[in-house]
Amino acid sequence: MEKKCKNKKCQRSLTEGYKHKYCENCRNEQVKRIKDTGKAALGVVVLVGGTALSIATKGKINPKK
């Protein structure tokens, strides 16, 4: 029986003895999606954290000194 990539849009044939369920291309796309999501989440955390810090200190922190 021929093994195929589990991605419904891809369905590429996988070589005999290939140990992963998804082909190399689909695995790389998954990793890229996870990294992009992490970067977006980090950006939101920095934005919200900076705003909260500014409100908590009432703007008394001056990074130019």
N, C-alpha and C positions, 0 to 999 in steps of 0.2 A: 504494500500500500504506500502510495506517495504521500509524504508529509507536506502540508501547505501552511503558509503563514496564517495565523489566527485572525489577522485584521481582515474584516469583511470586504473592505475596499481593495485590498492588495491581492491576497490569495496566491502569492508567488510560491513556486515549488522550493522546498528546502532540501538540501543535500542529505544523503544518508548519514546518520550519526550526528546531525546538527542538534545541539543540546537546548536551544531556545525555542519558544513557541512562536516568536515573531521574527521576521527577517531583519537583517542588519539595518536596512533603511527605516523600517517602522520603529525599531528600537531607538534609533537616533532621533527620530521625530518626537517620540515620547519624552526623551531626555530634554530636548530643546523646549518642549511645552512646559515641563516642570521647572526648568531654569527661568523661563520668561515669567511664569506665575510667581516664583519666589522673588524675582527682582521687583515685580509690581507690588507685591505685598510688603517688601522691605521699604519701598518708596513711600507707601501709605503710612507705615509705622514711623518713619523719619519725619514726615510731614505732620502727623498728629502729635508725635512726641515733642517736636520743636514748638508747636503751637501751645501745647500744654505747659511746657517749661517756661515759655514766654509769659503765659498767663499767670503761672504760679509765682514767678519772680517779679511780676509787674514790670517787665522790661528793664530791670536793673543790671542784667548781664550785658556787658559791652565787649565783644570779642576783639575790638580794634586796639585795646589797651595792651 
